[in-house]
């Protein structure tokens, strides 16, 4: 039972354009969401997070949007750069579960020069 | 600030052999996690320590996997005996407190079981 779903295994974008990575979840108890970026042969690196009390969080070129009614969040990267090419994981957690992170399968982003 | 350190980076063993991985978390981080990541999947939590106590080991295959956290700092994860399906990247992560959502990951150990 995949509680966090990233339905697009891969995405290709031109440098300078917007990258939009999507994530859906099924558990309405999730109240904290995170995006991690992973380069080959490295561990995941925290990118940005959002609490369920917000619908948007922005950090430089990265913005995460949360639509609680649709149980959907998205990561926008503007403008995309070749160095953004990596696998992006969406993760979610909830109170009362030791804040265990539930992970999606990841989306591989390729930003082409 | 030094990040999470793991060793070895790569390990190749034959099935039924034993293997151990080592992790040194970020200094001062109370919580330490071991994850298993199979190719094409997200990380799967194996065990979570709070200081040197186990908080969650519900997904640890206890018949073959064991882990300890010495004096609430370093940790080792052992597999004995290994199976082919244990081939994966083993990630160690740490966070400042038990309910800190942001986890900081080490580079991982890639295990290949032949």
Backbone of each chain as ProteinMPNN parsed JSONL, in Angstrom:
{"seq_chain_A": "XXXXXXXXXXXXXXXXXXXXXXXXXXXXXXXXXXXXXXXXXXXXXXXXXXXXXXXXXXXXXXXXXXXXXXXXXXXXXXXXXXXXXXXXXXXXXXXXXXXXXXXXXXXXXXXXX", "coords_chain_A": {"N_chain_A": [[0.855, -1.19, 0.0], [0.944, 1.931, -1.147], [1.372, 4.817, 0.375], [2.326, 7.296, -0.212], [2.622, 8.737, -3.256], [4.403, 9.051, -6.233], [3.752, 9.607, -9.3], [5.02, 10.008, -11.695], [7.745, 8.603, -13.063], [9.881, 9.802, -14.321], [11.118, 12.95, -15.604], [11.686, 15.436, -18.017], [13.224, 18.495, -18.718], [13.814, 21.683, -20.189], [16.682, 23.727, -19.705], [16.308, 26.652, -17.734], [13.568, 26.672, -17.893], [10.435, 25.937, -16.177], [10.301, 23.391, -13.718], [8.07, 20.95, -12.661], [7.235, 18.892, -10.141], [5.282, 16.258, -8.998], [3.262, 14.972, -6.292], [1.235, 12.686, -4.608], [-0.88, 11.798, -1.839], [-2.345, 9.432, 0.42], [-3.089, 9.218, 3.058], [-4.883, 11.014, 5.296], [-4.002, 11.852, 7.721], [-1.419, 12.7, 7.6], [0.719, 15.403, 8.272], [2.937, 16.819, 7.695], [5.246, 17.533, 5.201], [7.878, 16.695, 2.992], [10.524, 17.403, 0.7], [13.15, 15.695, -0.827], [16.334, 15.616, -2.387], [18.285, 13.603, -4.51], [21.443, 12.727, -5.562], [23.323, 10.52, -7.737], [25.059, 7.905, -6.051], [25.09, 9.243, -3.656], [23.683, 10.161, -0.447], [20.189, 11.022, 0.228], [19.331, 14.498, 0.149], [18.012, 17.028, 2.147], [15.568, 19.255, 0.932], [13.252, 21.054, 0.877], [10.409, 21.849, 2.924], [6.975, 21.528, 4.085], [4.372, 22.454, 6.247], [1.135, 21.192, 7.191], [-0.487, 23.287, 7.842], [-0.02, 25.282, 6.174], [-0.187, 26.454, 2.731], [1.713, 26.968, 0.937], [5.22, 27.14, 0.472], [8.266, 28.763, 0.154], [11.58, 28.802, -1.101], [14.087, 30.338, -2.319], [14.756, 29.261, -5.53], [12.999, 27.231, -5.301], [9.735, 26.092, -4.687], [7.137, 24.821, -2.761], [3.901, 23.567, -3.048], [0.863, 22.928, -1.4], [-2.08, 21.115, -1.521], [-4.538, 20.361, 0.381], [-7.14, 19.372, 0.266], [-7.177, 17.964, -2.071], [-5.256, 16.169, -1.504], [-2.618, 16.502, -2.408], [0.625, 17.49, -3.419], [3.087, 19.694, -4.78], [6.264, 20.344, -6.262], [7.933, 23.124, -7.359], [10.415, 24.227, -9.523], [12.141, 26.97, -10.404], [14.23, 29.211, -12.1], [14.9, 26.182, -13.902], [17.953, 24.368, -13.615], [20.881, 22.773, -14.996], [22.284, 21.492, -12.925], [20.264, 20.738, -11.269], [19.451, 18.295, -11.987], [18.531, 15.222, -10.886], [17.297, 12.683, -8.605], [14.164, 13.14, -7.19], [12.578, 12.921, -4.133], [9.492, 12.638, -2.515], [8.227, 12.936, 0.747], [6.356, 12.09, 3.689], [4.976, 12.749, 6.944], [3.451, 12.041, 10.158], [1.99, 13.064, 13.286], [2.342, 11.151, 16.307], [3.386, 8.819, 15.361], [6.017, 8.421, 15.785], [6.972, 10.254, 14.062], [7.695, 9.022, 11.696], [9.058, 8.883, 8.484], [7.327, 8.55, 5.494], [7.923, 7.445, 2.333], [7.856, 8.397, -1.139], [8.321, 6.862, -4.412], [10.067, 8.287, -5.949], [11.079, 10.727, -8.429], [12.811, 11.053, -11.385], [14.581, 13.728, -12.452], [15.618, 15.384, -15.33], [17.481, 17.991, -16.47], [17.953, 19.67, -19.299], [20.621, 21.214, -21.055]], "CA_chain_A": [[0.0, 0.0, 0.0], [1.807, 3.081, -1.288], [0.647, 5.955, 0.925], [2.857, 8.486, -0.88], [2.778, 8.31, -4.642], [4.949, 9.93, -7.24], [3.304, 8.832, -10.449], [5.901, 10.202, -12.84], [9.098, 8.114, -12.753], [10.914, 10.673, -14.876], [10.69, 14.228, -16.154], [12.759, 16.105, -18.735], [12.897, 19.907, -18.846], [14.883, 22.516, -20.729], [17.29, 24.695, -18.785], [15.635, 27.949, -17.701], [12.117, 26.528, -17.803], [9.943, 25.485, -14.876], [10.121, 21.959, -13.454], [6.991, 20.698, -11.7], [7.212, 17.496, -9.695], [4.026, 16.033, -8.288], [3.206, 13.942, -5.256], [-0.086, 12.477, -4.031], [-0.855, 10.961, -0.647], [-3.661, 8.864, 0.719], [-3.38, 9.281, 4.491], [-5.249, 12.377, 5.675], [-3.351, 12.18, 8.98], [-0.121, 13.322, 7.346], [0.655, 16.835, 8.519], [4.219, 17.435, 7.377], [5.684, 16.981, 3.923], [9.244, 17.106, 2.691], [11.15, 16.994, -0.57], [14.571, 15.412, -0.776], [16.991, 15.459, -3.686], [19.332, 12.581, -4.41], [22.359, 12.505, -6.674], [23.873, 9.161, -7.73], [26.13, 7.568, -5.111], [25.014, 10.077, -2.466], [22.429, 10.038, 0.282], [19.234, 12.098, -0.032], [19.583, 15.793, 0.778], [16.776, 17.766, 2.396], [15.425, 20.389, 0.017], [12.247, 21.996, 1.353], [9.303, 21.159, 3.593], [5.776, 22.323, 4.311], [3.433, 21.961, 7.241], [-0.226, 21.157, 6.664], [-1.203, 24.529, 8.139], [0.297, 26.207, 5.089], [-0.415, 25.918, 1.394], [2.846, 27.313, 0.079], [6.479, 27.483, 1.117], [9.189, 29.127, -0.903], [12.976, 28.943, -0.707], [14.866, 30.591, -3.523], [14.145, 28.792, -6.77], [12.137, 26.095, -4.979], [8.47, 26.373, -4.031], [6.257, 23.66, -2.605], [2.485, 23.887, -2.908], [0.097, 21.843, -0.792], [-3.535, 21.154, -1.684], [-4.964, 19.326, 1.312], [-8.415, 18.767, -0.154], [-6.855, 17.003, -3.131], [-4.157, 15.345, -1.005], [-1.637, 16.651, -3.484], [1.607, 18.557, -3.315], [3.96, 19.802, -5.946], [7.509, 21.086, -6.117], [8.238, 23.907, -8.542], [11.789, 24.713, -9.595], [12.168, 28.028, -11.415], [14.367, 28.454, -13.342], [15.614, 24.915, -13.764], [19.366, 24.406, -13.992], [21.404, 21.408, -15.203], [22.661, 20.92, -11.626], [19.071, 20.224, -10.584], [19.219, 16.921, -12.458], [18.662, 14.332, -9.73], [16.031, 12.036, -8.251], [13.474, 13.892, -6.152], [11.671, 12.107, -3.335], [8.489, 13.243, -1.661], [8.047, 12.156, 1.969], [5.327, 12.641, 4.562], [4.965, 12.204, 8.294], [2.327, 12.461, 10.983], [2.207, 12.97, 14.72], [1.93, 9.899, 16.927], [3.983, 7.678, 14.664], [7.431, 8.731, 15.871], [7.307, 11.095, 12.925], [8.318, 8.19, 10.68], [8.874, 9.397, 7.132], [6.822, 7.635, 4.48], [8.546, 7.957, 1.116], [7.439, 8.007, -2.481], [9.321, 6.104, -5.169], [10.997, 9.207, -6.564], [10.971, 11.158, -9.827], [14.125, 11.418, -11.911], [14.504, 14.962, -13.234], [16.748, 15.694, -16.199], [17.414, 19.35, -16.992], [18.817, 19.671, -20.478], [21.172, 22.548, -21.389]], "C_chain_A": [[0.889, 1.237, 0.0], [1.045, 4.304, -0.814], [1.102, 7.272, 0.313], [3.227, 8.07, -2.294], [3.386, 9.411, -5.495], [4.762, 9.205, -8.563], [4.162, 8.997, -11.691], [7.299, 9.724, -12.495], [10.19, 9.052, -13.246], [10.289, 11.911, -15.491], [11.904, 14.866, -16.82], [12.336, 17.537, -19.03], [14.088, 20.638, -19.457], [15.393, 23.478, -19.66], [16.56, 26.035, -18.891], [14.121, 27.863, -17.589], [11.728, 26.061, -16.406], [9.879, 23.949, -14.832], [9.028, 21.819, -12.41], [6.966, 19.21, -11.391], [6.011, 17.308, -8.779], [4.092, 14.869, -7.317], [1.778, 13.873, -4.728], [0.025, 11.593, -2.801], [-2.266, 10.511, -0.312], [-4.059, 9.027, 2.181], [-3.648, 10.717, 4.918], [-4.633, 12.79, 7.014], [-1.971, 12.803, 8.779], [-0.243, 14.826, 7.55], [1.98, 17.552, 8.242], [4.776, 16.736, 6.157], [7.063, 17.542, 3.575], [9.612, 16.664, 1.281], [12.645, 16.821, -0.334], [15.072, 15.247, -2.196], [18.123, 14.452, -3.528], [20.126, 12.502, -5.7], [22.867, 11.066, -6.606], [25.019, 9.026, -6.731], [26.172, 8.507, -3.898], [23.715, 9.79, -1.724], [21.486, 11.169, -0.076], [19.601, 13.355, 0.75], [18.272, 16.528, 0.936], [16.732, 19.021, 1.516], [14.476, 21.447, 0.602], [11.12, 21.206, 1.999], [8.114, 22.097, 3.718], [4.908, 21.645, 5.349], [2.025, 22.031, 6.668], [-1.027, 22.415, 6.986], [-0.933, 25.594, 7.071], [-0.106, 25.607, 3.753], [0.727, 26.231, 0.439], [4.063, 27.596, 0.948], [7.522, 27.687, 0.026], [10.598, 29.275, -0.343], [13.8, 29.095, -1.984], [14.129, 30.143, -4.769], [13.109, 27.682, -6.53], [10.89, 26.545, -4.22], [7.674, 25.078, -3.945], [4.845, 24.163, -2.345], [1.77, 22.668, -2.338], [-1.395, 22.093, -0.975], [-4.103, 20.019, -0.845], [-6.241, 18.627, 0.864], [-8.181, 17.712, -1.229], [-5.799, 15.999, -2.691], [-3.025, 15.317, -2.038], [-0.643, 17.746, -3.135], [2.512, 18.534, -4.542], [5.177, 20.643, -5.599], [7.78, 21.798, -7.438], [9.675, 24.39, -8.453], [11.855, 25.713, -10.748], [13.334, 28.985, -11.143], [15.148, 27.164, -13.114], [17.044, 25.061, -14.294], [19.866, 22.969, -14.174], [21.796, 20.722, -13.897], [21.478, 20.41, -10.823], [18.752, 18.794, -10.998], [19.542, 15.939, -11.336], [17.348, 13.568, -9.586], [15.433, 12.796, -7.077], [12.462, 12.981, -5.457], [10.743, 13.001, -2.528], [8.341, 12.344, -0.434], [7.026, 12.856, 2.852], [5.434, 12.018, 5.942], [3.733, 12.708, 9.045], [2.693, 12.31, 12.446], [1.751, 11.6, 15.212], [2.477, 8.673, 16.264], [5.495, 7.809, 14.698], [7.911, 9.597, 14.716], [8.048, 10.295, 11.856], [8.023, 8.77, 9.314], [8.393, 8.273, 6.226], [7.215, 8.224, 3.131], [7.811, 7.519, -0.135], [8.576, 7.286, -3.186], [10.328, 6.988, -5.888], [10.657, 9.525, -8.01], [12.346, 11.61, -10.272], [13.968, 12.622, -12.837], [15.785, 15.138, -14.044], [16.54, 17.099, -16.751], [18.444, 19.457, -18.107], [19.303, 21.07, -20.814], [20.619, 23.073, -22.714]], "O_chain_A": [[1.512, 1.562, 1.01], [0.16, 4.788, -1.52], [0.358, 8.252, 0.316], [4.038, 7.167, -2.501], [2.935, 10.556, -5.475], [5.524, 8.3, -8.901], [4.049, 8.216, -12.636], [7.986, 10.374, -11.706], [11.281, 9.104, -12.679], [9.111, 11.931, -15.847], [13.007, 14.846, -16.274], [11.236, 17.778, -19.527], [15.237, 20.243, -19.255], [14.632, 23.97, -18.826], [16.235, 26.495, -19.986], [13.461, 28.841, -17.238], [12.588, 25.822, -15.559], [9.455, 23.305, -15.791], [9.058, 22.499, -11.384], [6.71, 18.381, -12.264], [5.768, 18.121, -7.887], [4.859, 13.923, -7.49], [1.179, 14.907, -4.433], [0.91, 10.742, -2.719], [-3.249, 11.135, -0.712], [-5.245, 8.978, 2.507], [-2.739, 11.547, 4.905], [-4.73, 13.954, 7.402], [-1.417, 13.378, 9.716], [-1.186, 15.452, 7.066], [2.122, 18.742, 8.521], [4.783, 15.507, 6.077], [7.362, 18.708, 3.834], [9.082, 15.687, 0.752], [13.307, 17.667, 0.267], [14.347, 14.804, -3.087], [18.833, 14.456, -2.523], [19.584, 12.248, -6.775], [22.848, 10.455, -5.538], [25.844, 9.93, -6.591], [27.179, 8.56, -3.192], [22.768, 9.248, -2.293], [21.922, 12.18, -0.627], [20.114, 13.281, 1.867], [17.501, 16.646, -0.016], [17.72, 19.742, 1.38], [14.867, 22.599, 0.794], [10.897, 20.042, 1.669], [8.227, 23.302, 3.489], [4.73, 20.427, 5.338], [1.75, 22.828, 5.771], [-2.126, 22.597, 6.463], [-1.544, 26.663, 7.073], [-0.34, 24.403, 3.648], [0.714, 25.816, -0.72], [3.959, 28.207, 2.012], [7.64, 26.885, -0.9], [10.788, 29.805, 0.752], [14.158, 28.114, -2.636], [13.013, 30.589, -5.035], [12.428, 27.253, -7.461], [10.978, 27.283, -3.239], [7.554, 24.338, -4.921], [4.626, 25.061, -1.532], [2.031, 21.533, -2.735], [-1.905, 23.158, -0.625], [-4.15, 18.869, -1.283], [-6.397, 17.422, 1.064], [-8.884, 16.704, -1.295], [-5.483, 15.072, -3.436], [-2.559, 14.261, -2.465], [-1.018, 18.8, -2.62], [2.672, 17.521, -5.224], [5.118, 21.535, -4.753], [7.85, 21.171, -8.494], [10.1, 24.904, -7.419], [11.653, 25.359, -11.91], [13.418, 29.526, -10.041], [15.976, 27.093, -12.206], [17.305, 25.766, -15.268], [19.323, 22.047, -13.565], [21.658, 19.505, -13.771], [21.656, 19.73, -9.813], [17.874, 18.158, -10.415], [20.686, 15.841, -10.893], [16.407, 13.783, -10.35], [16.115, 13.064, -6.089], [11.614, 12.359, -6.096], [11.168, 13.993, -1.936], [8.33, 11.12, -0.563], [6.854, 14.072, 2.771], [5.923, 10.898, 6.094], [3.07, 13.658, 8.63], [3.581, 11.537, 12.806], [0.882, 10.971, 14.609], [2.053, 7.564, 16.59], [6.185, 7.375, 13.776], [9.106, 9.665, 14.43], [8.93, 10.828, 11.183], [6.88, 9.11, 9.01], [8.974, 7.189, 6.194], [6.878, 9.367, 2.825], [7.227, 6.437, -0.195], [9.661, 7.119, -2.628], [11.34, 6.493, -6.385], [10.043, 8.728, -8.719], [12.975, 12.445, -9.623], [13.307, 12.542, -13.872], [16.891, 15.052, -13.51], [15.542, 17.367, -17.42], [19.649, 19.347, -17.877], [18.511, 22.011, -20.858], [20.975, 24.172, -23.139]]}, "seq_chain_B": "XXXXXXXXXXXXXXXXXXXXXXXXXXXXXXXXXXXXXXXXXXXXXXXXXXXXXXXXXXXXXXXXXXXXXXXXXXXXXXXXXXXXXXXXXXXXXXXXXXXXXXXXXXXXXXXXXX", "coords_chain_B": {"N_chain_B": [[30.354, 22.099, 9.84], [30.548, 18.646, 10.329], [29.189, 16.062, 8.278], [26.946, 13.195, 8.188], [28.675, 10.223, 8.59], [29.558, 7.257, 6.875], [30.613, 3.863, 6.602], [31.617, 0.698, 5.145], [31.815, 2.212, 1.815], [31.13, 0.643, -0.296], [30.305, -2.82, -0.684], [30.821, -6.165, -1.376], [29.552, -9.34, -1.122], [29.126, -12.901, -0.633], [26.138, -14.875, -0.685], [24.803, -15.924, 2.426], [27.0, -15.137, 3.852], [28.332, -12.863, 6.375], [27.895, -9.372, 7.194], [28.813, -6.035, 8.108], [27.88, -2.702, 8.815], [28.861, 0.658, 9.384], [28.07, 3.687, 11.14], [28.432, 7.117, 11.764], [26.83, 9.641, 13.303], [25.733, 13.11, 12.867], [27.287, 15.352, 15.065], [25.875, 15.615, 18.241], [23.319, 14.996, 17.461], [20.411, 13.401, 18.418], [18.818, 11.39, 17.421], [18.953, 8.517, 15.406], [18.845, 6.851, 12.317], [18.44, 3.902, 10.371], [18.168, 3.018, 7.045], [16.941, 1.037, 4.328], [17.453, 1.009, 0.907], [16.192, -0.048, -1.964], [16.902, -0.418, -5.411], [15.179, 1.88, -7.417], [13.19, 2.367, -5.616], [11.769, 4.129, -2.77], [13.467, 5.102, 0.307], [13.391, 2.671, 2.925], [12.509, 2.462, 6.233], [14.487, 0.825, 8.599], [15.324, 0.741, 11.303], [15.053, 2.845, 14.158], [16.781, 4.854, 16.385], [16.696, 6.486, 19.528], [18.844, 8.372, 21.154], [20.521, 5.858, 22.803], [18.521, 4.036, 22.76], [16.012, 1.909, 21.288], [13.532, 3.095, 19.158], [11.837, 2.422, 17.078], [11.607, -0.54, 15.458], [10.119, -1.981, 13.745], [10.17, -2.812, 11.088], [12.454, -4.193, 10.759], [14.143, -7.052, 9.772], [14.394, -9.29, 12.011], [15.405, -11.804, 12.271], [17.702, -11.933, 10.869], [18.903, -9.452, 10.727], [20.581, -7.062, 12.754], [21.086, -4.352, 15.031], [22.91, -1.825, 16.719], [23.477, 0.93, 18.922], [26.127, 2.505, 19.998], [26.749, 3.864, 23.1], [25.011, 5.91, 22.529], [25.932, 7.258, 20.283], [27.806, 6.42, 17.769], [26.778, 3.895, 15.393], [26.122, 0.487, 14.479], [25.1, -1.7, 11.908], [24.165, -4.958, 11.261], [24.155, -7.813, 9.149], [23.29, -11.136, 9.085], [22.678, -14.381, 8.326], [23.496, -13.14, 5.024], [21.167, -12.571, 2.337], [20.256, -12.899, -1.144], [18.313, -10.987, -1.74], [18.945, -8.923, -0.068], [20.568, -7.166, -1.294], [21.199, -3.844, -1.778], [21.128, -0.283, -1.115], [22.313, 0.889, 1.906], [21.314, 3.242, 4.079], [22.254, 5.678, 6.423], [20.906, 7.983, 8.702], [20.538, 11.054, 10.559], [18.963, 13.051, 13.099], [18.165, 16.055, 14.961], [16.362, 15.791, 17.2], [13.898, 13.577, 18.66], [11.487, 14.001, 17.371], [12.093, 15.471, 15.203], [11.649, 16.409, 11.939], [13.322, 16.801, 9.79], [15.754, 15.01, 8.34], [19.159, 14.099, 8.136], [21.246, 12.728, 5.814], [23.74, 10.164, 5.368], [26.244, 9.085, 2.924], [25.677, 6.505, 2.244], [25.886, 2.874, 2.01], [26.624, 0.671, -0.484], [25.468, -2.463, -0.944], [26.172, -5.54, -2.373], [24.976, -8.698, -2.888], [26.017, -11.804, -3.808]], "CA_chain_B": [[29.806, 20.954, 10.587], [30.708, 17.403, 9.599], [27.943, 15.366, 8.008], [26.847, 11.809, 8.621], [29.709, 9.398, 7.966], [29.252, 5.828, 6.781], [31.62, 3.012, 5.965], [32.302, 1.076, 3.91], [30.941, 2.762, 0.8], [30.717, -0.475, -1.149], [30.63, -4.123, -0.137], [30.333, -7.297, -2.156], [29.695, -10.58, -0.365], [28.329, -14.005, -1.147], [25.001, -15.179, 0.192], [25.07, -16.639, 3.673], [28.067, -14.479, 4.607], [27.924, -11.782, 7.273], [28.424, -8.055, 6.839], [28.49, -4.996, 9.082], [28.006, -1.327, 8.354], [29.104, 1.591, 10.489], [27.556, 5.033, 10.932], [28.7, 8.145, 12.764], [25.883, 10.722, 12.991], [26.151, 14.476, 13.125], [27.523, 15.545, 16.49], [24.766, 16.185, 18.998], [22.018, 14.499, 17.002], [19.95, 12.357, 19.327], [18.094, 10.317, 16.728], [19.69, 7.892, 14.311], [17.998, 5.976, 11.512], [18.979, 3.06, 9.307], [17.227, 2.756, 5.964], [17.323, 0.186, 3.198], [16.877, 1.524, -0.326], [16.343, -0.92, -3.12], [16.903, 0.359, -6.647], [13.865, 2.241, -7.947], [12.232, 2.57, -4.541], [12.14, 5.073, -1.735], [14.086, 4.473, 1.485], [12.533, 1.939, 3.86], [13.09, 2.528, 7.567], [14.743, -0.447, 9.272], [15.366, 0.93, 12.741], [15.24, 4.213, 14.627], [17.287, 4.973, 17.743], [16.683, 7.764, 20.229], [20.04, 8.132, 21.964], [20.897, 4.466, 22.55], [17.34, 3.193, 22.86], [15.289, 1.657, 20.043], [12.21, 3.7, 19.108], [11.022, 1.711, 16.093], [12.316, -1.543, 14.659], [9.034, -2.826, 13.258], [10.441, -3.327, 9.756], [13.77, -4.832, 10.763], [14.044, -8.534, 9.758], [15.202, -9.554, 13.185], [16.048, -13.113, 12.222], [19.018, -11.831, 10.227], [19.438, -8.108, 10.892], [20.679, -6.529, 14.111], [21.697, -3.025, 15.069], [23.136, -1.25, 18.037], [24.007, 2.285, 18.911], [27.037, 2.502, 21.115], [26.814, 5.078, 23.919], [24.174, 6.947, 21.948], [26.617, 8.0, 19.223], [27.975, 5.579, 16.592], [25.879, 2.751, 15.272], [26.454, -0.55, 13.513], [24.019, -2.541, 11.394], [24.744, -6.23, 10.841], [23.309, -8.791, 8.47], [23.89, -12.457, 9.261], [23.429, -14.424, 7.071], [22.923, -12.309, 3.963], [20.435, -13.192, 1.248], [20.355, -12.15, -2.398], [17.395, -9.842, -1.718], [19.488, -7.859, 0.771], [21.315, -6.235, -2.137], [20.533, -2.548, -1.663], [21.937, 0.752, -0.468], [21.944, 1.069, 3.307], [21.496, 4.648, 4.407], [22.153, 6.111, 7.815], [20.504, 9.379, 8.818], [20.376, 11.509, 11.935], [18.207, 14.291, 13.286], [18.486, 16.596, 16.294], [15.514, 15.315, 18.273], [13.076, 12.432, 18.292], [10.4, 14.365, 16.474], [12.583, 16.372, 14.163], [11.306, 15.804, 10.668], [14.383, 16.917, 8.814], [16.8, 14.034, 8.575], [20.373, 14.333, 7.378], [21.687, 11.411, 5.384], [25.082, 9.862, 4.935], [26.333, 8.712, 1.509], [25.157, 5.162, 2.037], [26.737, 1.732, 1.68], [25.994, -0.171, -1.506], [25.743, -3.879, -0.698], [25.826, -6.505, -3.412], [25.049, -10.083, -2.408], [26.105, -12.693, -4.979]], "C_chain_B": [[29.944, 19.698, 9.74], [29.349, 16.735, 9.431], [27.954, 13.971, 8.586], [27.873, 10.979, 7.85], [29.281, 7.938, 7.966], [30.441, 5.102, 6.165], [31.205, 1.559, 6.09], [31.336, 1.713, 2.924], [30.371, 1.668, -0.101], [31.136, -1.786, -0.491], [30.02, -5.189, -1.027], [30.596, -8.559, -1.353], [28.888, -11.67, -1.06], [27.2, -14.289, -0.161], [25.461, -16.094, 1.318], [26.276, -16.084, 4.448], [27.491, -13.391, 5.509], [28.556, -10.476, 6.82], [27.995, -7.065, 7.912], [28.753, -3.634, 8.488], [28.139, -0.423, 9.578], [28.583, 2.974, 10.137], [27.968, 5.925, 12.097], [27.816, 9.345, 12.464], [26.497, 12.099, 13.207], [26.246, 14.679, 14.641], [26.32, 16.218, 17.157], [23.393, 15.719, 18.565], [21.595, 13.299, 17.842], [19.373, 11.154, 18.595], [18.889, 9.824, 15.527], [18.786, 6.872, 13.633], [18.864, 5.124, 10.582], [17.86, 2.777, 8.317], [17.827, 1.749, 4.987], [16.66, 0.767, 1.955], [17.218, 0.597, -1.469], [16.181, -0.073, -4.376], [15.484, 0.619, -7.146], [12.806, 2.452, -6.89], [12.691, 3.688, -3.611], [12.799, 4.361, -0.567], [13.041, 3.813, 2.386], [13.207, 1.946, 5.218], [13.257, 1.13, 8.151], [14.661, -0.286, 10.781], [15.648, 2.395, 13.045], [15.683, 4.175, 16.08], [17.055, 6.389, 18.263], [17.751, 7.623, 21.306], [20.446, 6.665, 21.77], [19.74, 3.5, 22.717], [16.632, 3.066, 21.532], [13.882, 2.243, 20.137], [11.283, 2.892, 18.204], [11.918, 0.729, 15.35], [11.315, -2.493, 14.019], [9.316, -3.432, 11.883], [11.839, -3.949, 9.645], [13.59, -6.348, 10.759], [14.95, -9.114, 10.846], [15.859, -10.942, 13.175], [17.437, -13.023, 11.608], [19.687, -10.472, 10.416], [19.508, -7.767, 12.38], [21.373, -5.177, 14.049], [21.887, -2.615, 16.504], [23.699, 0.157, 17.881], [24.832, 2.445, 20.185], [27.06, 3.858, 21.8], [26.035, 6.226, 23.29], [24.826, 7.759, 20.855], [26.675, 7.13, 17.962], [26.992, 4.426, 16.589], [26.427, 1.751, 14.274], [25.194, -1.322, 13.155], [24.661, -3.809, 10.844], [23.706, -7.087, 10.145], [24.011, -10.139, 8.551], [22.801, -13.515, 9.327], [22.73, -13.588, 5.995], [22.209, -13.164, 2.924], [20.557, -12.315, 0.009], [19.505, -10.879, -2.353], [17.848, -8.721, -0.799], [20.328, -6.875, -0.024], [20.557, -4.913, -2.218], [21.573, -1.53, -1.208], [21.413, 0.922, 0.945], [22.341, 2.477, 3.727], [21.364, 4.861, 5.901], [21.777, 7.594, 7.812], [20.438, 9.758, 10.298], [19.557, 12.789, 11.96], [18.392, 14.747, 14.732], [17.668, 16.008, 17.437], [14.647, 14.179, 17.803], [12.009, 12.793, 17.281], [10.817, 15.439, 15.49], [12.34, 15.71, 12.82], [12.415, 15.843, 9.658], [15.508, 15.975, 9.199], [17.959, 14.296, 7.631], [21.016, 12.985, 7.088], [23.181, 11.345, 5.112], [25.074, 9.411, 3.488], [25.824, 7.317, 1.211], [26.244, 4.134, 1.779], [25.994, 0.883, 0.664], [26.425, -1.611, -1.288], [25.274, -4.711, -1.888], [26.036, -7.903, -2.858], [24.979, -11.0, -3.623], [25.709, -14.123, -4.635]], "O_chain_B": [[29.52, 19.668, 8.585], [28.48, 16.821, 10.298], [28.835, 13.603, 9.362], [27.933, 11.027, 6.621], [28.712, 7.446, 8.941], [31.168, 5.643, 5.331], [30.508, 1.203, 7.041], [30.134, 1.747, 3.188], [29.251, 1.782, -0.599], [32.172, -1.863, 0.169], [28.845, -5.119, -1.385], [31.73, -8.82, -0.949], [28.081, -11.401, -1.95], [27.294, -13.985, 1.028], [26.371, -16.909, 1.169], [26.541, -16.513, 5.571], [26.313, -13.047, 5.415], [29.596, -10.46, 6.162], [26.951, -7.229, 8.544], [29.72, -3.433, 7.754], [27.603, -0.706, 10.649], [28.643, 3.391, 8.981], [27.866, 5.538, 13.261], [28.032, 10.015, 11.455], [27.63, 12.227, 13.668], [25.383, 14.227, 15.394], [25.824, 17.246, 16.696], [22.4, 16.015, 19.231], [22.324, 12.314, 17.96], [19.432, 10.03, 19.094], [19.423, 10.61, 14.744], [18.059, 6.128, 14.292], [19.889, 5.581, 10.076], [16.763, 2.358, 8.688], [19.045, 1.633, 4.845], [15.45, 0.992, 1.941], [18.372, 0.474, -1.881], [15.406, 0.883, -4.391], [14.686, -0.308, -7.28], [11.643, 2.691, -7.217], [13.839, 4.13, -3.658], [12.701, 3.139, -0.456], [11.946, 4.342, 2.578], [14.344, 1.492, 5.352], [12.308, 0.347, 8.198], [14.009, -1.078, 11.462], [16.361, 3.085, 12.317], [15.037, 3.54, 16.914], [17.2, 7.365, 17.527], [17.591, 6.853, 22.253], [20.698, 6.269, 20.632], [19.943, 2.289, 22.805], [16.64, 3.999, 20.73], [13.132, 1.938, 21.064], [10.107, 2.698, 18.512], [12.877, 1.13, 14.691], [11.618, -3.662, 13.78], [8.748, -4.472, 11.548], [12.329, -4.193, 8.543], [12.943, -6.884, 11.659], [16.127, -9.388, 10.61], [16.756, -11.217, 13.973], [18.26, -13.919, 11.794], [20.904, -10.356, 10.278], [18.627, -8.129, 13.16], [22.145, -4.898, 13.132], [21.126, -3.005, 17.39], [24.302, 0.513, 16.868], [24.298, 2.511, 21.292], [27.352, 4.876, 21.173], [26.37, 7.392, 23.5], [24.341, 8.839, 20.518], [25.724, 7.097, 17.18], [26.451, 4.033, 17.623], [27.121, 2.126, 13.328], [24.334, -1.562, 14.002], [25.598, -3.738, 10.049], [22.53, -7.083, 10.507], [25.166, -10.279, 8.147], [22.056, -13.549, 10.306], [21.522, -13.361, 6.057], [22.582, -14.308, 2.664], [20.915, -11.141, 0.098], [19.91, -9.831, -2.855], [17.206, -7.671, -0.748], [20.759, -5.854, 0.514], [19.413, -4.871, -2.671], [22.73, -1.863, -0.952], [20.21, 1.08, 1.156], [23.514, 2.849, 3.732], [20.483, 4.302, 6.555], [22.287, 8.364, 6.998], [20.299, 8.9, 11.169], [19.474, 13.512, 10.967], [18.725, 13.953, 15.612], [18.201, 15.751, 18.517], [14.672, 13.851, 16.617], [11.661, 11.98, 16.425], [9.993, 16.216, 15.008], [12.773, 14.582, 12.589], [12.458, 15.01, 8.754], [16.133, 16.124, 10.249], [17.764, 14.668, 6.474], [21.292, 12.203, 7.998], [23.802, 12.32, 4.689], [24.01, 9.354, 2.871], [25.567, 6.98, 0.055], [27.363, 4.466, 1.386], [24.877, 0.431, 0.913], [27.602, -1.944, -1.428], [24.135, -4.596, -2.341], [27.131, -8.251, -2.414], [24.004, -10.977, -4.374], [25.728, -14.995, -5.504]]}, "name": "protein", "num_of_chains": 2, "seq": "XXXXXXXXXXXXXXXXXXXXXXXXXXXXXXXXXXXXXXXXXXXXXXXXXXXXXXXXXXXXXXXXXXXXXXXXXXXXXXXXXXXXXXXXXXXXXXXXXXXXXXXXXXXXXXXXXXXXXXXXXXXXXXXXXXXXXXXXXXXXXXXXXXXXXXXXXXXXXXXXXXXXXXXXXXXXXXXXXXXXXXXXXXXXXXXXXXXXXXXXXXXXXXXXXXXXXXXXXXXXXXXXXXX"}
